[in-house]
Amino acid sequence: MKRLQQPQAPAVDRAFDILEYLLSKNSAVGMWELSKHLYIPKATVFRVLKTLERRGYVYSPSKGTFILGAELISLGSGVLDQFDLKQGDVGF
């Protein structure tokens, strides 16, 4: 029997890989480091970072380096609002 594959979106995977890597660091990270550690081409890292920056999910404190952006706070807050934490409904 042929096994069905789950639909995939490599660009979305790469964006989350970048966000998760930035979360694991305590300081700004450059595109070269992201490319090297995540095995993503530099041009792709650049495009993903620019998209995330435009949407507020990453911020560039100095030329060529990035940290997580404030829009992630809004996203996380919205997730929390969906659950009744007093009732123990955490959804995961």
C-alpha positions as a printed Julia matrix, in Angstrom:
92×3 Matrix{Float64}:
   0.0    0.0    0.0
   1.31   3.43  -0.93
   1.77   5.68   2.07
   0.23   9.14   1.78
   2.56  12.03   2.54
   1.52  15.02   4.56
   1.37  18.28   2.59
   4.49  20.34   3.19
   5.41  24.0    2.88
   9.23  24.3    3.03
   9.14  28.08   3.34
   6.95  27.84   6.44
   9.26  25.19   7.94
  12.24  27.45   7.31
  10.54  30.45   8.88
   9.78  28.45  12.03
  13.31  27.03  12.09
  14.66  30.59  12.04
  12.25  31.79  14.76
  13.08  28.81  16.98
  16.82  29.33  16.5
  16.51  33.01  17.42
  14.52  32.0   20.5
  17.38  29.72  21.58
  19.9   32.59  21.54
  20.4   35.36  24.08
  21.75  37.87  21.57
  21.31  39.06  18.01
  22.14  36.52  15.31
  23.49  37.18  11.84
  22.27  35.72   8.57
  25.49  33.76   8.08
  25.08  32.0   11.43
  21.47  31.15  10.67
  22.43  29.81   7.26
  25.28  27.74   8.65
  23.45  26.22  11.62
  20.13  25.61   9.89
  21.55  24.47   6.54
  19.48  27.02   4.69
  20.96  28.97   1.74
  21.86  32.57   2.66
  19.58  33.98  -0.03
  16.65  32.05   1.45
  17.52  33.16   4.99
  17.6   36.75   3.73
  14.16  36.52   2.09
  12.55  34.81   5.08
  14.08  37.31   7.53
  12.94  40.27   5.46
   9.4   38.9    5.38
   9.41  38.23   9.12
  10.86  41.7    9.75
   8.21  43.39   7.6
   5.52  41.62   9.63
   7.14  42.45  13.0
   8.16  38.91  14.0
  11.89  39.72  13.93
  13.76  42.97  14.49
  17.19  44.06  13.29
  18.98  45.94  16.11
  22.04  46.43  13.89
  22.79  45.85  10.23
  22.72  42.15   9.38
  21.68  40.84  12.81
  18.25  39.82  14.05
  16.33  39.14  17.26
  12.72  38.14  17.87
  10.21  40.93  17.32
   7.4   42.32  19.43
   4.67  40.95  17.16
   5.35  37.54  18.71
   4.03  38.93  22.01
   0.72  39.73  20.33
   0.62  36.3   18.76
   1.32  34.57  22.08
  -1.2   36.75  23.89
  -3.84  35.82  21.32
  -3.13  32.14  21.89
  -3.49  32.56  25.65
  -6.8   34.34  25.17
  -8.16  31.24  23.42
  -7.75  29.05  26.49
  -9.4   29.13  29.87
  -6.29  28.59  31.98
  -8.31  28.54  35.21
 -10.14  25.48  33.91
  -6.86  23.81  32.89
  -7.71  23.97  29.18
  -4.28  24.41  27.6
  -5.01  22.77  24.25
  -1.73  20.88  24.02
